[in-house]
Amino acid sequence: MKRALLVVLALVATAVAGCGTDEEESVLDKDQIVIAVRPDLPSVGFRRPDGGFEGFDVDVAAYIARKLHKQATYVAVLAADRAAVLTQGKADMVLATFTIDQKRKKDVLFAGPYHISYQDILQRPDESFKDVRDLRGRRICEVKGSNAAERVVKEREVAAQVVPFDDYNGCLAALKSHRVDAVTTNDVILAGLAAQDGSGLKLANAQFNEQRTGVGMRRGDVAGCEAVNRAITDMYQDGTAKRLLDRWFGKSGLDLSTVAVPQFEGCS
C-alpha cells in the first residue's frame, strides 16, 4: 500500500511539472525579449549597413521595451513570417507593419494599435491614379504575407490584376519597369519607399481602408498585452508618438496634424 501511494505521488508530481512546462511564458516574466521588425521598409523598419535596425516601428519597439523594463534584441521578419515567428517562439513581439484583422487574430494576440494609417497607391510619375477605383483592370503588386492587394479586390470590389512578389524591392523594380502599374499598402510604407528610391515615384493620396497597426504577441499573454497597451498610451500622452512620426514622416507629405491615442482592440 505504501509503495502504491509513492507511485501515485510520483505520477502527480510528473503531471504537475509537465503542465508547468507547457504554459506559455509572458513577456513580463522575462528580463530579455526578442522583437521582430522589418528589415526592408525605409523609415518604418530598415536594416542599416552595420546590421542594426532603424525606423518608426523600431523606435516604438524600443520605447515599449523601456517601459516594460526589458532588454530588447531585434531580429528581422518579412511580411509572410510575422505570425510564424510568434507561434514558433522565435520572437516575443512583432512590430512590423502588422495590420490587425480578424483572420490574423486566430493565431496572434494584438496589443494596440500603436498607429492608425490608411492604404494608399504608389505610382510612376506618368500615372495619375486618384482613387482606388482607378486601379480597375490594372496590375497591382502584392507582397507575400500582406493583405493590401487582396483588400482592393475583395473589400473594395475593384477588378485589378494582383501580381505577387517576395518583397517591396521586387515591387518597386516591377513598377519602374512597367511590369505592374501600382503598389498599394500602408501610406507610411509607401512614403518611405518613395523617399528612398528618389526616382519620382509619387503617392496618390487616395486614403482608403483604415490600417490599424498593432503589436503582435503570443496568444494567451493577456497580462503582457495590457502592459504594452499602457506603454502605448504613455507614448502618446508624453508626446513621444508625435516626435517619432515627425522624425520619420514629417517631410513625406503625410497628414500628421492629428496625433491621438488610438482606440485599442482589447487583449482577448
N, C-alpha and C positions, 0 to 999 in steps of 0.2 A: 504494500500500500504506500509506504514511504517513498519507494523508488518510483512508483507511478506518479505520485504527486510532484516529484522533482522533474520528471519528464514533461508534465503538463506546464509547470512553471517555465521551463526552458523554452517550450514552444511559444508560450505567450510572450516571453521576452524577445524572441526572434521576430515575432509578428510585429511587436511594437517598434523594434528597431527598423524593420522593413518599411513600416508606414512613415517613419521619420525621414528616411532617405528619399521616399517618393514625393514628399511635399516640396512644392516649388519655393525657392528662396526669394524673398522680396529684395528689391534694391536697397531698402532701408537696413537690411541685415548685413550689407557688405561695406567694407572700407574702400574698396576699389571697384569701379564699374566700367564696363565696356560700352561705348556709344558708337553706333554705326551712322556714318554721314556719307553724303555723296562725294565722289572724287571728280566729277565731270561737269559740274554746273558752276560756271563763273559767277561770283557774287553771292551764291547760295551755299554750295558745298564744293570745294575745289582743292585738289591735291597740288601743293606747291612743289617746285623742283627739289626742295630739301626734304620732301616726304611728309611734311606737316600738312594740315588742312586749314582752310580759311573760308569765310563766307558768313552770311546771316545765320543759317542753321547751325553752323559750328559755334558761333558766338552765343546763340541761345542755349545750345547744349552745355557750354562752359558755365554759363550763368546758373542753369538749373543744378549742375553738379556742385557748384559752390554753395548754393542754397541748401542742398542736401548734405553738405559737409563730406563729400566724396571726392576721392582722387579718380580722375577720368582718363581712360585710354581710348583713342579714337581709331576706328577701323573703317575701311571703305566698303560701301554697299551700292550696287546698282539697283535700278527700279525693280527688276524681276525677282530680286532676292531679299527684299525688305522684310517680308513676313518670315521667310525661312531662317534668317539669322536669329530671330527671336525663338521660334519653335524648336530650333536645333541647339539653343543655348549658346550661340556664338556671340550674342550681344544682349545687354540688359535693357537698352533703349535704342530706338531708331529715330533720328531727326534727319529726314532725308526726303523732303517734299512729299510726305506720306499723307495723302488726302484721305480723310475719314469717310468711309461709306459702309453700308450695312453688310455687304459681302465680305469685306475685309475684317469686320468685327467678329466673324465666326472663328477667326484664327488669332486675332490680335486685340489686346486691350489698348484703347486710346486715351491718353490724357490730353487735355486741351480742348479745342485747338489753341495753338500759340500764335497763329497768324491767319487772317482772312484775306484771300486774294480772289482774282477772277481769271477765268480762262480767256485767252486772247489768241491772236493769229499773228505769226511772224511770216513776212513775205519779202519777195525781192523788190528792188526799187521800181521795177517796171510793172508791178501789180498794184491793184487799187481795191483790195478787199476792205469792206467797211463793216460787214455784218456776217455772222455765221452762215446765213442763208446764201451768201456769195460763194460758199465752198461747194455748192451743189454741182456734181459732175466733175469736180476737180480732185487731184491726187493729194492726199494729206499724209504726213509722216506719223507713224505710231512707234514709240519706243517700247520695247518689250517690257511688260510689267506695269506700264502706265495705262490708265483707262480714259485718257483725254480724247483720243480719236473716237473711241467707242461711244463716248457721251455725245459727240457731234452726230453720229449716225443714228444711235438708238434713242437718246433722250430728246435731241432736237429734230430728229427725223429728217436729217439732211443727207441726201443720197450722194455722199462723197466716196471716193475710192481710197481705202486705207492701205498704205504701203508700210510694212514693218521694217524696222532697223534695230540693231542692238543697242545703240546709244544716240545721244544728241549730236555727237560729231558726225555720225553717219547721216543724220537728218539734215544737218547744215550743208554737208557736201552734196547731198541729193538735191537740196533746194537750189543751191547755186549752179548746179549743172542741169537744172530743169528736169530732173527725174521725178521730183514732186513739186507741187505748186505752193504748198504752205506747210508750216509746222504749227501745231496748236497744243498748248498746255498752259500751266500757270503763268500769269503775266510776269512774275518775278524771275522765273526761269528764262523766259524769252528775252527779257530785258538784259539779263546778264550775258546770254549768248550773243545777242546783237552787239553789245558793247565790246566784248572780247574780239568778235570777228572783225569788226571795223570795215566791212565791205559795203555798207549802206543798207543792209537789211533793216526793215522797219516794222514796228508794231501797228496793227490796225486800230488799236484802242477800242475793240469791239465790246469788251467787258460782258461776257456771258458766263453762266454756270459758276456760281459762287464756289470757291475752293477752300475747304476748311482743313488746314494743315495741322496734324496732330503729332504727338509723341507716341510712337509705337512702343508697347510694353508687353511682357508676357501675360497671358490670360491668368486671372486669379490674383494678381498683385494689386488688389484694391487699395491697400494702405499706401503703397508706393505711388500709385496713380494720384491719389488725393494729395499727397505731399508735392508731387510735380505740379498739380493744379494750383496749389498755394504759391509755389515758386513763380509760376507764370503770372499770377495775379500781382505779386510783388514787382515783377519785371515791368509791367505796365504802369503800376502806381508810382514807382520810383523814377520813371522817365527813361529807363534803360531801353525799353522796346522802341520808343521814338528815336533815341540816339542811334540804335543799331539800324533801323530802317533808313534813316537819313544817311548813315555812313555808307551803306551798300547800294541804296537805290535812289538817293537824293537827286542825282543828275540823270536819272533814266527816263524822266517824263512821267513816271507813275504818280498817281494822286495819293499823297501822304498827308493830306490836310487833316484827316480824322483818324486818330490812333486811340482806340479804346479797348478795354479788356474784352476779349471775345466771350460769347456765351458758351460755356462748357457743355460737353456731351454727357458727362456723368460717367463715373467709374464702375461700369457694370457690363 
